Amino acid sequence: MMGPTPSLPERDVRRLVRTASTGDYTAPQLRPMLNQTPYVRASQCVLSNVDWLCYSKLNSTLPLSKADKEARKAW
């Protein structure tokens, strides 16, 4: 067998995709639901490779306020 072994078995990949398609869950929320031991990053990679699933990365930054924008320009 050539190449690295997959971090998730095919069975777990199917369970992950099936569960993710039923609701609006994030990868960290899916991990304890399925009792999986792999890292959240592995789940994110699997979900991003499913073409019919609308997977998007969460933007965790807040938009800048007007005062913040002016402070940046002044800097």
HTML snippet that shows the backbone in 3Dmol.js (N, CA, C, O; Angstrom):
<script src="https://3Dmol.org/build/3Dmol-min.js"></script>
<div id="view" style="width:600px;height:400px;position:relative"></div>
<script>
const pdb = `
ATOM      1  N   MET A   1       0.849  -1.180   0.000  1.00  0.00           N
ATOM      2  CA  MET A   1       0.000   0.000   0.000  1.00  0.00           C
ATOM      3  C   MET A   1       0.889   1.236   0.000  1.00  0.00           C
ATOM      4  O   MET A   1       1.809   1.351   0.810  1.00  0.00           O
ATOM      5  N   MET A   2       0.615   2.135  -0.891  1.00  0.00           N
ATOM      6  CA  MET A   2       1.430   3.336  -1.016  1.00  0.00           C
ATOM      7  C   MET A   2       0.735   4.522  -0.355  1.00  0.00           C
ATOM      8  O   MET A   2      -0.493   4.583  -0.305  1.00  0.00           O
ATOM      9  N   GLY A   3       1.518   5.449   0.143  1.00  0.00           N
ATOM     10  CA  GLY A   3       0.983   6.679   0.707  1.00  0.00           C
ATOM     11  C   GLY A   3       0.597   6.529   2.169  1.00  0.00           C
ATOM     12  O   GLY A   3       0.586   5.427   2.718  1.00  0.00           O
ATOM     13  N   PRO A   4       0.279   7.663   2.787  1.00  0.00           N
ATOM     14  CA  PRO A   4      -0.086   7.624   4.198  1.00  0.00           C
ATOM     15  C   PRO A   4      -1.476   7.009   4.399  1.00  0.00           C
ATOM     16  O   PRO A   4      -2.318   7.020   3.501  1.00  0.00           O
ATOM     17  N   THR A   5      -1.683   6.481   5.586  1.00  0.00           N
ATOM     18  CA  THR A   5      -2.998   5.924   5.894  1.00  0.00           C
ATOM     19  C   THR A   5      -3.969   7.066   6.168  1.00  0.00           C
ATOM     20  O   THR A   5      -3.570   8.085   6.732  1.00  0.00           O
ATOM     21  N   PRO A   6      -5.225   6.922   5.786  1.00  0.00           N
ATOM     22  CA  PRO A   6      -6.190   7.995   6.022  1.00  0.00           C
ATOM     23  C   PRO A   6      -6.455   8.177   7.514  1.00  0.00           C
ATOM     24  O   PRO A   6      -6.458   7.209   8.274  1.00  0.00           O
ATOM     25  N   SER A   7      -6.677   9.430   7.926  1.00  0.00           N
ATOM     26  CA  SER A   7      -6.914   9.699   9.341  1.00  0.00           C
ATOM     27  C   SER A   7      -8.298   9.245   9.775  1.00  0.00           C
ATOM     28  O   SER A   7      -8.524   8.973  10.955  1.00  0.00           O
ATOM     29  N   LEU A   8      -9.228   9.163   8.825  1.00  0.00           N
ATOM     30  CA  LEU A   8     -10.574   8.680   9.114  1.00  0.00           C
ATOM     31  C   LEU A   8     -10.893   7.492   8.218  1.00  0.00           C
ATOM     32  O   LEU A   8     -10.690   7.565   7.006  1.00  0.00           O
ATOM     33  N   PRO A   9     -11.381   6.416   8.782  1.00  0.00           N
ATOM     34  CA  PRO A   9     -11.802   5.294   7.930  1.00  0.00           C
ATOM     35  C   PRO A   9     -13.005   5.694   7.069  1.00  0.00           C
ATOM     36  O   PRO A   9     -13.716   6.646   7.389  1.00  0.00           O
ATOM     37  N   GLU A  10     -13.219   4.972   5.994  1.00  0.00           N
ATOM     38  CA  GLU A  10     -14.303   5.290   5.059  1.00  0.00           C
ATOM     39  C   GLU A  10     -15.668   5.272   5.752  1.00  0.00           C
ATOM     40  O   GLU A  10     -16.547   6.068   5.423  1.00  0.00           O
ATOM     41  N   ARG A  11     -15.833   4.380   6.690  1.00  0.00           N
ATOM     42  CA  ARG A  11     -17.102   4.305   7.425  1.00  0.00           C
ATOM     43  C   ARG A  11     -17.357   5.579   8.219  1.00  0.00           C
ATOM     44  O   ARG A  11     -18.474   6.095   8.221  1.00  0.00           O
ATOM     45  N   ASP A  12     -16.324   6.094   8.898  1.00  0.00           N
ATOM     46  CA  ASP A  12     -16.467   7.326   9.670  1.00  0.00           C
ATOM     47  C   ASP A  12     -16.674   8.530   8.766  1.00  0.00           C
ATOM     48  O   ASP A  12     -17.376   9.471   9.137  1.00  0.00           O
ATOM     49  N   VAL A  13     -16.071   8.511   7.585  1.00  0.00           N
ATOM     50  CA  VAL A  13     -16.272   9.606   6.631  1.00  0.00           C
ATOM     51  C   VAL A  13     -17.738   9.654   6.217  1.00  0.00           C
ATOM     52  O   VAL A  13     -18.330  10.732   6.160  1.00  0.00           O
ATOM     53  N   ARG A  14     -18.324   8.505   5.928  1.00  0.00           N
ATOM     54  CA  ARG A  14     -19.740   8.459   5.539  1.00  0.00           C
ATOM     55  C   ARG A  14     -20.635   8.942   6.675  1.00  0.00           C
ATOM     56  O   ARG A  14     -21.591   9.682   6.441  1.00  0.00           O
ATOM     57  N   ARG A  15     -20.330   8.525   7.908  1.00  0.00           N
ATOM     58  CA  ARG A  15     -21.122   8.982   9.064  1.00  0.00           C
ATOM     59  C   ARG A  15     -21.006  10.484   9.255  1.00  0.00           C
ATOM     60  O   ARG A  15     -21.995  11.155   9.549  1.00  0.00           O
ATOM     61  N   LEU A  16     -19.801  11.014   9.088  1.00  0.00           N
ATOM     62  CA  LEU A  16     -19.565  12.438   9.256  1.00  0.00           C
ATOM     63  C   LEU A  16     -20.340  13.249   8.221  1.00  0.00           C
ATOM     64  O   LEU A  16     -21.005  14.225   8.567  1.00  0.00           O
ATOM     65  N   VAL A  17     -20.255  12.852   6.965  1.00  0.00           N
ATOM     66  CA  VAL A  17     -20.945  13.581   5.897  1.00  0.00           C
ATOM     67  C   VAL A  17     -22.454  13.472   6.068  1.00  0.00           C
ATOM     68  O   VAL A  17     -23.172  14.453   5.874  1.00  0.00           O
ATOM     69  N   ARG A  18     -22.935  12.301   6.426  1.00  0.00           N
ATOM     70  CA  ARG A  18     -24.374  12.108   6.611  1.00  0.00           C
ATOM     71  C   ARG A  18     -24.897  12.980   7.754  1.00  0.00           C
ATOM     72  O   ARG A  18     -25.962  13.585   7.628  1.00  0.00           O
ATOM     73  N   THR A  19     -24.167  13.051   8.861  1.00  0.00           N
ATOM     74  CA  THR A  19     -24.590  13.860  10.000  1.00  0.00           C
ATOM     75  C   THR A  19     -24.479  15.348   9.693  1.00  0.00           C
ATOM     76  O   THR A  19     -25.348  16.124  10.090  1.00  0.00           O
ATOM     77  N   ALA A  20     -23.436  15.752   9.001  1.00  0.00           N
ATOM     78  CA  ALA A  20     -23.257  17.166   8.670  1.00  0.00           C
ATOM     79  C   ALA A  20     -24.339  17.651   7.714  1.00  0.00           C
ATOM     80  O   ALA A  20     -24.727  18.818   7.765  1.00  0.00           O
ATOM     81  N   SER A  21     -24.829  16.778   6.848  1.00  0.00           N
ATOM     82  CA  SER A  21     -25.839  17.196   5.879  1.00  0.00           C
ATOM     83  C   SER A  21     -27.222  17.337   6.502  1.00  0.00           C
ATOM     84  O   SER A  21     -28.107  17.928   5.884  1.00  0.00           O
ATOM     85  N   THR A  22     -27.436  16.812   7.708  1.00  0.00           N
ATOM     86  CA  THR A  22     -28.756  16.890   8.333  1.00  0.00           C
ATOM     87  C   THR A  22     -28.995  18.197   9.064  1.00  0.00           C
ATOM     88  O   THR A  22     -30.149  18.534   9.330  1.00  0.00           O
ATOM     89  N   GLY A  23     -27.965  18.941   9.395  1.00  0.00           N
ATOM     90  CA  GLY A  23     -28.166  20.167  10.153  1.00  0.00           C
ATOM     91  C   GLY A  23     -27.055  21.162   9.941  1.00  0.00           C
ATOM     92  O   GLY A  23     -26.152  20.955   9.131  1.00  0.00           O
ATOM     93  N   ASP A  24     -27.138  22.246  10.681  1.00  0.00           N
ATOM     94  CA  ASP A  24     -26.171  23.334  10.582  1.00  0.00           C
ATOM     95  C   ASP A  24     -25.172  23.191  11.730  1.00  0.00           C
ATOM     96  O   ASP A  24     -25.315  23.835  12.770  1.00  0.00           O
ATOM     97  N   TYR A  25     -24.172  22.354  11.538  1.00  0.00           N
ATOM     98  CA  TYR A  25     -23.193  22.055  12.574  1.00  0.00           C
ATOM     99  C   TYR A  25     -21.805  22.506  12.140  1.00  0.00           C
ATOM    100  O   TYR A  25     -21.495  22.558  10.950  1.00  0.00           O
ATOM    101  N   THR A  26     -20.978  22.830  13.128  1.00  0.00           N
ATOM    102  CA  THR A  26     -19.577  23.107  12.857  1.00  0.00           C
ATOM    103  C   THR A  26     -18.787  21.819  13.090  1.00  0.00           C
ATOM    104  O   THR A  26     -19.291  20.872  13.694  1.00  0.00           O
ATOM    105  N   ALA A  27     -17.563  21.796  12.611  1.00  0.00           N
ATOM    106  CA  ALA A  27     -16.733  20.599  12.776  1.00  0.00           C
ATOM    107  C   ALA A  27     -16.486  20.264  14.252  1.00  0.00           C
ATOM    108  O   ALA A  27     -16.527  19.087  14.608  1.00  0.00           O
ATOM    109  N   PRO A  28     -16.230  21.252  15.131  1.00  0.00           N
ATOM    110  CA  PRO A  28     -16.073  20.904  16.546  1.00  0.00           C
ATOM    111  C   PRO A  28     -17.352  20.349  17.180  1.00  0.00           C
ATOM    112  O   PRO A  28     -17.278  19.569  18.129  1.00  0.00           O
ATOM    113  N   GLN A  29     -18.522  20.742  16.667  1.00  0.00           N
ATOM    114  CA  GLN A  29     -19.772  20.201  17.200  1.00  0.00           C
ATOM    115  C   GLN A  29     -19.995  18.768  16.734  1.00  0.00           C
ATOM    116  O   GLN A  29     -20.578  17.965  17.462  1.00  0.00           O
ATOM    117  N   LEU A  30     -19.540  18.442  15.537  1.00  0.00           N
ATOM    118  CA  LEU A  30     -19.745  17.103  14.993  1.00  0.00           C
ATOM    119  C   LEU A  30     -18.877  16.052  15.681  1.00  0.00           C
ATOM    120  O   LEU A  30     -19.280  14.895  15.799  1.00  0.00           O
ATOM    121  N   ARG A  31     -17.724  16.437  16.120  1.00  0.00           N
ATOM    122  CA  ARG A  31     -16.777  15.474  16.697  1.00  0.00           C
ATOM    123  C   ARG A  31     -17.344  14.742  17.913  1.00  0.00           C
ATOM    124  O   ARG A  31     -17.307  13.512  17.934  1.00  0.00           O
ATOM    125  N   PRO A  32     -17.873  15.446  18.941  1.00  0.00           N
ATOM    126  CA  PRO A  32     -18.433  14.695  20.077  1.00  0.00           C
ATOM    127  C   PRO A  32     -19.744  13.984  19.742  1.00  0.00           C
ATOM    128  O   PRO A  32     -20.078  12.979  20.368  1.00  0.00           O
ATOM    129  N   MET A  33     -20.489  14.495  18.761  1.00  0.00           N
ATOM    130  CA  MET A  33     -21.744  13.842  18.385  1.00  0.00           C
ATOM    131  C   MET A  33     -21.492  12.442  17.843  1.00  0.00           C
ATOM    132  O   MET A  33     -22.289  11.532  18.072  1.00  0.00           O
ATOM    133  N   LEU A  34     -20.388  12.268  17.125  1.00  0.00           N
ATOM    134  CA  LEU A  34     -20.078  10.987  16.505  1.00  0.00           C
ATOM    135  C   LEU A  34     -19.089  10.159  17.311  1.00  0.00           C
ATOM    136  O   LEU A  34     -18.712   9.063  16.895  1.00  0.00           O
ATOM    137  N   ASN A  35     -18.661  10.677  18.469  1.00  0.00           N
ATOM    138  CA  ASN A  35     -17.678   9.991  19.318  1.00  0.00           C
ATOM    139  C   ASN A  35     -16.408   9.669  18.538  1.00  0.00           C
ATOM    140  O   ASN A  35     -15.887   8.557  18.607  1.00  0.00           O
ATOM    141  N   GLN A  36     -15.921  10.655  17.799  1.00  0.00           N
ATOM    142  CA  GLN A  36     -14.718  10.457  16.993  1.00  0.00           C
ATOM    143  C   GLN A  36     -13.493  10.923  17.758  1.00  0.00           C
ATOM    144  O   GLN A  36     -13.559  11.867  18.545  1.00  0.00           O
ATOM    145  N   THR A  37     -12.382  10.257  17.519  1.00  0.00           N
ATOM    146  CA  THR A  37     -11.137  10.643  18.160  1.00  0.00           C
ATOM    147  C   THR A  37     -10.247  11.511  17.285  1.00  0.00           C
ATOM    148  O   THR A  37      -9.378  12.188  17.835  1.00  0.00           O
ATOM    149  N   PRO A  38     -10.397  11.545  15.946  1.00  0.00           N
ATOM    150  CA  PRO A  38      -9.487  12.367  15.148  1.00  0.00           C
ATOM    151  C   PRO A  38      -9.652  13.859  15.428  1.00  0.00           C
ATOM    152  O   PRO A  38     -10.605  14.301  16.069  1.00  0.00           O
ATOM    153  N   TYR A  39      -8.703  14.592  14.930  1.00  0.00           N
ATOM    154  CA  TYR A  39      -8.705  16.027  15.133  1.00  0.00           C
ATOM    155  C   TYR A  39      -9.818  16.694  14.338  1.00  0.00           C
ATOM    156  O   TYR A  39     -10.326  16.140  13.363  1.00  0.00           O
ATOM    157  N   VAL A  40     -10.187  17.895  14.772  1.00  0.00           N
ATOM    158  CA  VAL A  40     -11.217  18.670  14.086  1.00  0.00           C
ATOM    159  C   VAL A  40     -10.754  19.006  12.673  1.00  0.00           C
ATOM    160  O   VAL A  40     -11.567  19.064  11.751  1.00  0.00           O
ATOM    161  N   ARG A  41      -9.472  19.224  12.500  1.00  0.00           N
ATOM    162  CA  ARG A  41      -8.932  19.566  11.178  1.00  0.00           C
ATOM    163  C   ARG A  41      -9.201  18.455  10.164  1.00  0.00           C
ATOM    164  O   ARG A  41      -9.468  18.737   8.996  1.00  0.00           O
ATOM    165  N   ALA A  42      -9.132  17.214  10.594  1.00  0.00           N
ATOM    166  CA  ALA A  42      -9.427  16.098   9.692  1.00  0.00           C
ATOM    167  C   ALA A  42     -10.881  16.148   9.246  1.00  0.00           C
ATOM    168  O   ALA A  42     -11.186  15.899   8.080  1.00  0.00           O
ATOM    169  N   SER A  43     -11.782  16.471  10.177  1.00  0.00           N
ATOM    170  CA  SER A  43     -13.197  16.593   9.823  1.00  0.00           C
ATOM    171  C   SER A  43     -13.416  17.747   8.862  1.00  0.00           C
ATOM    172  O   SER A  43     -14.213  17.637   7.930  1.00  0.00           O
ATOM    173  N   GLN A  44     -12.713  18.856   9.080  1.00  0.00           N
ATOM    174  CA  GLN A  44     -12.847  20.006   8.186  1.00  0.00           C
ATOM    175  C   GLN A  44     -12.377  19.668   6.781  1.00  0.00           C
ATOM    176  O   GLN A  44     -13.007  20.072   5.804  1.00  0.00           O
ATOM    177  N   CYS A  45     -11.287  18.936   6.670  1.00  0.00           N
ATOM    178  CA  CYS A  45     -10.779  18.550   5.348  1.00  0.00           C
ATOM    179  C   CYS A  45     -11.756  17.630   4.634  1.00  0.00           C
ATOM    180  O   CYS A  45     -11.980  17.770   3.431  1.00  0.00           O
ATOM    181  N   VAL A  46     -12.333  16.700   5.363  1.00  0.00           N
ATOM    182  CA  VAL A  46     -13.304  15.782   4.756  1.00  0.00           C
ATOM    183  C   VAL A  46     -14.514  16.555   4.262  1.00  0.00           C
ATOM    184  O   VAL A  46     -14.971  16.339   3.140  1.00  0.00           O
ATOM    185  N   LEU A  47     -15.039  17.456   5.089  1.00  0.00           N
ATOM    186  CA  LEU A  47     -16.237  18.206   4.708  1.00  0.00           C
ATOM    187  C   LEU A  47     -15.971  19.175   3.564  1.00  0.00           C
ATOM    188  O   LEU A  47     -16.856  19.419   2.744  1.00  0.00           O
ATOM    189  N   SER A  48     -14.770  19.727   3.496  1.00  0.00           N
ATOM    190  CA  SER A  48     -14.473  20.665   2.411  1.00  0.00           C
ATOM    191  C   SER A  48     -14.320  19.956   1.072  1.00  0.00           C
ATOM    192  O   SER A  48     -14.447  20.591   0.025  1.00  0.00           O
ATOM    193  N   ASN A  49     -14.048  18.645   1.083  1.00  0.00           N
ATOM    194  CA  ASN A  49     -13.888  17.892  -0.159  1.00  0.00           C
ATOM    195  C   ASN A  49     -15.193  17.319  -0.697  1.00  0.00           C
ATOM    196  O   ASN A  49     -15.203  16.732  -1.779  1.00  0.00           O
ATOM    197  N   VAL A  50     -16.290  17.476   0.033  1.00  0.00           N
ATOM    198  CA  VAL A  50     -17.595  16.997  -0.444  1.00  0.00           C
ATOM    199  C   VAL A  50     -18.197  18.094  -1.307  1.00  0.00           C
ATOM    200  O   VAL A  50     -18.512  19.173  -0.806  1.00  0.00           O
ATOM    201  N   ASP A  51     -18.362  17.827  -2.609  1.00  0.00           N
ATOM    202  CA  ASP A  51     -18.770  18.893  -3.525  1.00  0.00           C
ATOM    203  C   ASP A  51     -20.240  19.273  -3.390  1.00  0.00           C
ATOM    204  O   ASP A  51     -20.579  20.423  -3.670  1.00  0.00           O
ATOM    205  N   TRP A  52     -21.119  18.384  -2.983  1.00  0.00           N
ATOM    206  CA  TRP A  52     -22.534  18.726  -2.884  1.00  0.00           C
ATOM    207  C   TRP A  52     -22.899  19.337  -1.540  1.00  0.00           C
ATOM    208  O   TRP A  52     -24.031  19.784  -1.355  1.00  0.00           O
ATOM    209  N   LEU A  53     -21.962  19.363  -0.601  1.00  0.00           N
ATOM    210  CA  LEU A  53     -22.196  19.944   0.713  1.00  0.00           C
ATOM    211  C   LEU A  53     -21.645  21.362   0.715  1.00  0.00           C
ATOM    212  O   LEU A  53     -20.489  21.576   0.349  1.00  0.00           O
ATOM    213  N   CYS A  54     -22.447  22.321   1.119  1.00  0.00           N
ATOM    214  CA  CYS A  54     -22.015  23.723   1.135  1.00  0.00           C
ATOM    215  C   CYS A  54     -21.224  23.969   2.417  1.00  0.00           C
ATOM    216  O   CYS A  54     -21.780  24.402   3.427  1.00  0.00           O
ATOM    217  N   TYR A  55     -19.943  23.694   2.366  1.00  0.00           N
ATOM    218  CA  TYR A  55     -19.067  23.874   3.519  1.00  0.00           C
ATOM    219  C   TYR A  55     -18.343  25.196   3.359  1.00  0.00           C
ATOM    220  O   TYR A  55     -17.759  25.464   2.309  1.00  0.00           O
ATOM    221  N   SER A  56     -18.377  26.023   4.394  1.00  0.00           N
ATOM    222  CA  SER A  56     -17.666  27.293   4.331  1.00  0.00           C
ATOM    223  C   SER A  56     -16.929  27.509   5.642  1.00  0.00           C
ATOM    224  O   SER A  56     -17.351  27.047   6.702  1.00  0.00           O
ATOM    225  N   LYS A  57     -15.842  28.207   5.542  1.00  0.00           N
ATOM    226  CA  LYS A  57     -15.049  28.512   6.716  1.00  0.00           C
ATOM    227  C   LYS A  57     -15.705  29.671   7.460  1.00  0.00           C
ATOM    228  O   LYS A  57     -16.121  30.652   6.844  1.00  0.00           O
ATOM    229  N   LEU A  58     -15.796  29.559   8.786  1.00  0.00           N
ATOM    230  CA  LEU A  58     -16.386  30.622   9.578  1.00  0.00           C
ATOM    231  C   LEU A  58     -15.418  31.788   9.688  1.00  0.00           C
ATOM    232  O   LEU A  58     -14.220  31.602   9.904  1.00  0.00           O
ATOM    233  N   ASN A  59     -15.948  32.979   9.537  1.00  0.00           N
ATOM    234  CA  ASN A  59     -15.141  34.176   9.709  1.00  0.00           C
ATOM    235  C   ASN A  59     -15.279  34.605  11.162  1.00  0.00           C
ATOM    236  O   ASN A  59     -16.341  35.079  11.566  1.00  0.00           O
ATOM    237  N   SER A  60     -14.235  34.449  11.944  1.00  0.00           N
ATOM    238  CA  SER A  60     -14.314  34.707  13.378  1.00  0.00           C
ATOM    239  C   SER A  60     -13.922  36.132  13.758  1.00  0.00           C
ATOM    240  O   SER A  60     -13.861  36.455  14.944  1.00  0.00           O
ATOM    241  N   THR A  61     -13.658  36.983  12.779  1.00  0.00           N
ATOM    242  CA  THR A  61     -13.281  38.356  13.093  1.00  0.00           C
ATOM    243  C   THR A  61     -14.492  39.266  13.002  1.00  0.00           C
ATOM    244  O   THR A  61     -15.376  39.069  12.168  1.00  0.00           O
ATOM    245  N   LEU A  62     -14.519  40.250  13.857  1.00  0.00           N
ATOM    246  CA  LEU A  62     -15.609  41.217  13.852  1.00  0.00           C
ATOM    247  C   LEU A  62     -15.306  42.330  12.856  1.00  0.00           C
ATOM    248  O   LEU A  62     -14.140  42.649  12.628  1.00  0.00           O
ATOM    249  N   PRO A  63     -16.339  42.926  12.258  1.00  0.00           N
ATOM    250  CA  PRO A  63     -16.090  44.040  11.344  1.00  0.00           C
ATOM    251  C   PRO A  63     -15.575  45.256  12.113  1.00  0.00           C
ATOM    252  O   PRO A  63     -15.911  45.462  13.280  1.00  0.00           O
ATOM    253  N   LEU A  64     -14.766  46.042  11.442  1.00  0.00           N
ATOM    254  CA  LEU A  64     -14.211  47.234  12.075  1.00  0.00           C
ATOM    255  C   LEU A  64     -15.275  48.318  12.193  1.00  0.00           C
ATOM    256  O   LEU A  64     -16.078  48.521  11.282  1.00  0.00           O
ATOM    257  N   SER A  65     -15.269  49.010  13.327  1.00  0.00           N
ATOM    258  CA  SER A  65     -16.186  50.134  13.498  1.00  0.00           C
ATOM    259  C   SER A  65     -15.578  51.365  12.834  1.00  0.00           C
ATOM    260  O   SER A  65     -14.427  51.346  12.397  1.00  0.00           O
ATOM    261  N   LYS A  66     -16.356  52.416  12.767  1.00  0.00           N
ATOM    262  CA  LYS A  66     -15.886  53.644  12.125  1.00  0.00           C
ATOM    263  C   LYS A  66     -14.677  54.213  12.878  1.00  0.00           C
ATOM    264  O   LYS A  66     -13.726  54.691  12.260  1.00  0.00           O
ATOM    265  N   ALA A  67     -14.718  54.160  14.199  1.00  0.00           N
ATOM    266  CA  ALA A  67     -13.601  54.673  15.003  1.00  0.00           C
ATOM    267  C   ALA A  67     -12.337  53.841  14.767  1.00  0.00           C
ATOM    268  O   ALA A  67     -11.237  54.390  14.712  1.00  0.00           O
ATOM    269  N   ASP A  68     -12.487  52.533  14.628  1.00  0.00           N
ATOM    270  CA  ASP A  68     -11.334  51.671  14.373  1.00  0.00           C
ATOM    271  C   ASP A  68     -10.715  51.970  13.010  1.00  0.00           C
ATOM    272  O   ASP A  68      -9.492  51.994  12.869  1.00  0.00           O
ATOM    273  N   LYS A  69     -11.569  52.198  12.006  1.00  0.00           N
ATOM    274  CA  LYS A  69     -11.068  52.509  10.667  1.00  0.00           C
ATOM    275  C   LYS A  69     -10.299  53.826  10.663  1.00  0.00           C
ATOM    276  O   LYS A  69      -9.246  53.939  10.035  1.00  0.00           O
ATOM    277  N   GLU A  70     -10.832  54.817  11.369  1.00  0.00           N
ATOM    278  CA  GLU A  70     -10.148  56.112  11.437  1.00  0.00           C
ATOM    279  C   GLU A  70      -8.823  55.985  12.185  1.00  0.00           C
ATOM    280  O   GLU A  70      -7.841  56.627  11.813  1.00  0.00           O
ATOM    281  N   ALA A  71      -8.786  55.172  13.221  1.00  0.00           N
ATOM    282  CA  ALA A  71      -7.551  54.974  13.977  1.00  0.00           C
ATOM    283  C   ALA A  71      -6.507  54.285  13.111  1.00  0.00           C
ATOM    284  O   ALA A  71      -5.320  54.594  13.217  1.00  0.00           O
ATOM    285  N   ARG A  72      -6.921  53.365  12.263  1.00  0.00           N
ATOM    286  CA  ARG A  72      -5.975  52.695  11.362  1.00  0.00           C
ATOM    287  C   ARG A  72      -5.415  53.661  10.333  1.00  0.00           C
ATOM    288  O   ARG A  72      -4.224  53.633  10.024  1.00  0.00           O
ATOM    289  N   LYS A  73      -6.286  54.522   9.803  1.00  0.00           N
ATOM    290  CA  LYS A  73      -5.820  55.491   8.808  1.00  0.00           C
ATOM    291  C   LYS A  73      -4.850  56.485   9.431  1.00  0.00           C
ATOM    292  O   LYS A  73      -3.874  56.889   8.799  1.00  0.00           O
ATOM    293  N   ALA A  74      -5.122  56.877  10.672  1.00  0.00           N
ATOM    294  CA  ALA A  74      -4.253  57.837  11.349  1.00  0.00           C
ATOM    295  C   ALA A  74      -2.910  57.207  11.706  1.00  0.00           C
ATOM    296  O   ALA A  74      -1.903  57.908  11.805  1.00  0.00           O
ATOM    297  N   TRP A  75      -2.889  55.933  11.893  1.00  0.00           N
ATOM    298  CA  TRP A  75      -1.664  55.252  12.267  1.00  0.00           C
ATOM    299  C   TRP A  75      -0.756  55.203  11.080  1.00  0.00           C
ATOM    300  O   TRP A  75       0.348  54.666  11.169  1.00  0.00           O
TER     301      TRP A  75
END
`;
const viewer = $3Dmol.createViewer("view");
viewer.addModel(pdb, "pdb");
viewer.setStyle({}, {cartoon: {color: "spectrum"}});
viewer.zoomTo();
viewer.render();
</script>
